[in-house]
Amino acid sequence: MQVGVKIGDSKVLESRETPDGLMIRRRRVTADGRRFTTYERIEMPPLSVMKRSGNRESFDRDKLHTAVNRSVGKFFQSELEIEDVVNKVVEKVYSLGRDVVYSKEIGQAILDVLAKTNEVAYVRFASVFLQFKTLDEFERIIRQQREKRED
């Protein structure tokens, strides 16, 4: 969006729900004919994350997105696939029904989602999150993933 465009000075051309149903996409046009897109997302209640260090910080969806993208983003075809993973993780975290979650629970939610969406990203993330030290640990998690797939 160009600097100086005010959303209030624009007209909505089209509104659609995103395929996952979590956002509304609006195509807009300014008085001088410039078009742009906005996305609206339901604001979730505040959530705190308890870090390993014992520090507490606010849950930040954008930080989660950056972390997923940085750690396993190259294993996905598009930004939409990464966004889908993040949406599923956020849903899992909020479904815990608490106002404080542990960072370890968020990591486990990422693993759970990746296990179902991208096996290579799952193994990559697991190796860091679970702090693999040997090749045996890689072999074990790959074997477990294959067994799940066969069931």
N, C-alpha and C positions, 0 to 999 in steps of 0.2 A: 504494500500500500504506500502511496506517495505521501510525503510529509505534507501536512496542511489539510488533508481530507478529513472532514468531520462526519462521523457516522450519522449524526442527526441531520446533516444536510444531504443525505442520500435517500434513495428510494429503493425499497426491496422489490426485486424483479421476480425472485423465485425462492421458496423455502422448501427444504427437503430434510428429512431425517437421515442420518448416516446409516449405512447398512447394519451396523451393530446396535442402532437405536439409542446410543449414548449422547449424541450431539445433534444439533440442528445446523445445517449448512444454509446460509443465505447468500444469494447473489444480489449485489447492489449496484446502483449506478448513481453517480453524482450529477448535479445539474449541468456540468459541462461534458457529460458523456463518458467519463472514466468509470470503468467497472472494477469491482473487487469482490472478494468473498470474505465473509465472517463466519465463525463457528461459535455456537453457544453450547456450553456444557453445564449440566446440573452441578451446582456447588455442593460439595459434600461437607458434612460436619467436620470440625477440627479434629485432627488425630495427631497424637504424639508418638515419636519413635524413640524407644530406649536403645541406645547404642551399647556396644560391648564395653565401652569405657565407663558406662554408667551415666553418661550425659544424655539429656533428653533434648530432642529437637522436633520441630513441626514436620509432619509428613508433607513431602513436596513431590507431587506427581511429575513435575518437570525434571526434578533430580532423578527420579526413578527412570524416566524415559531416557535421559542422558546416560545413565549407568547401563541400562539394557542395550542401548544403541552402541555404546563404546565397547562393551564386553562381547556382545554376540551379534551386533547389527550386520556384519558382513556376511552372515549366514542366511540372511533373508533377501528376498527379491525386491521388496519395496518398503517404503516408509509406512504404508498401510499395514503391512504384516507386523512391523515393530509396534505400531500403535495398537494393534489388536492384542498383542502380548501384554502390553502395558495395561490396557483396559481390563483384561482378564485378571492380572495380578492385583490391580486396584480393587476389583470386585471381590476377590478372595480375601484381601486384607480387611476390607470393610465388613465382610460377612462374618468376621470373628466377633463382631458386636461389642468391641471394647474401644475405649478412647485412648488407650496406650497399647502399642504393639512393639515387640522386640525386633530389632533389625534382622535377627536370625530367622524370624517368622516370615519376613518379607523375602529374604533370600530363598527360603523353602518354597514360598508361593511362586517365585520366579522359576525354580526348578520344576515344580509341578506343572506349570504351564508349558515350559519348554519341552518337557518329556512327551507332551501330547502334540506339540506343534513342529518341533525341529530337533531330531535326535542329535545331530552334530553340535548344534548350539547348546543342547542339554549337557552333553559330555564336556564341552569347553567350559561352560559356566560351572558345572559340578567340580571340575578339576581345581578351579580357583576357590569357589565357595567352601568346598570340603577340604581344601588344602592338601591335594594329593602330593605324596612324596615319592611314590614308586610306580613303576609300570603295572604292577599287580593291581593297584587301585583303579587304574584305567580299565584294565581287563575285566575287573569285577563289575564295574558300573556298566560297561558295554554288554557284558553277559546278562546282567539284570534287565537292561533295556530290551535286549533281544527276547528274553523270556516273557516280558510283558507284552511285546508285540505279537508273539506266538499264541498267547492266551486268548 
